[in-house]
């Protein structure tokens, strides 16, 4: 079996950070609410993850893998006791939402 490495996914340049943050926050909150059940913590989780994502983008991080890792790392400080989720679930959901917005098949990594 010849395993090929998965190529990095580089996001296009950030055009409107405010709009991208609003979109990601809303998309992530919708995903969180639909995956299990709506809970008050979902709004806070989505807001924090979107802030981290945009800050990283403004600092020049355009690699999706790097962005997901940054979310995992920084969300470790978030209090998930009132949630079904963890920093890993949130970061993976952000990655999936971004892939979907770019037209990638998240199953196979192809656009």
N, C-alpha and C positions, 0 to 999 in steps of 0.2 A: 504494500500500500504506500503510495507516494503522496504524503500530505503537503499541501501547498499552504503557505502562510496567508492569512487573511490580510489583504492590503488595507492600509489606513484609510479612513474616510475623512477627508478634509472639507470642512464647511465653507460655503461661499463667504466672501467678505460681509461683515456686518453692515447693513445699510441703515436700519432704523432700530436702534437698541430699545427704545421705549415700546415700539410696536411688537418687536420680537419677544420682549419680556411679558407683555400683556397676553400675547398668543400662547406662549409656553405656560404661563400661570393658569390660564383658562383651560387649556388642553389637558394639563396634568391634573387639575382639580376634577375635571370631568372624568378622566380615567380612574382616579382614586375613588370617586363616588360610585362609579359603575362596576369596578372590580370586586368590591365587597359590598359596602353600604355607605351612604353619606354619613359623615361624622364631622363635628366642628373642627377637629384637628386637620382635616384635609385641606382646608383653605390656607391655614398657616404653613403646612408642609409645601403646598404648591407655590406659595409666595416666596418662601425661603429658597427653595430649589431654583426658581426662576431668577432670583437675585444672584445666587451663586453663579449660575450659568452665564448671565449677562456680564457680571463682573469679570469672569474668566475670559469671555469673548473680548471685552474692552481691553483686557491686559494682553491680548494677542493670541490666546489659545483658540485654534481653529480645528484641532484634531478631535474628532468625536470621542475617541477612547480617552484622551486626556481630560476632556470635559466631564465624562462619566466618572472617572476616577476622582476628579476634584469635587464633584457632588457627593460621592461616597464619603470622602475624607471630611469635608466640611459639615455634612449632615450628621456626622457622629456626635456633634455637640447638641443636636436637636433632641428634645425630650419626646420620645415616641411612646411613652407609657399609655397615652390615651388614643392610641392608633393601632390598626392591624398591621401597619407597614413598618419597614426598617429603612435605613439609608440605602441598602442594596436594592430593595424593591423600587424605591423612588428613583435612584440613579438609572437603573435599567429601564424603567418606564420612560424617563426623559430620553434616553438613547433610542428607544423604540419609536417614540413620537417624532423625534428628529428624523430618523430614517424614513418613516412613513411620509413626512412632509417633503422629503427629497425624492420620493418615488422608489425607494429601495424595498425589496422583498425582504423583510426582517428574518425570514426563515433561511434564506439562502444567500443573502448579502448581494444580490444582483439588482440592478435598476432596470 
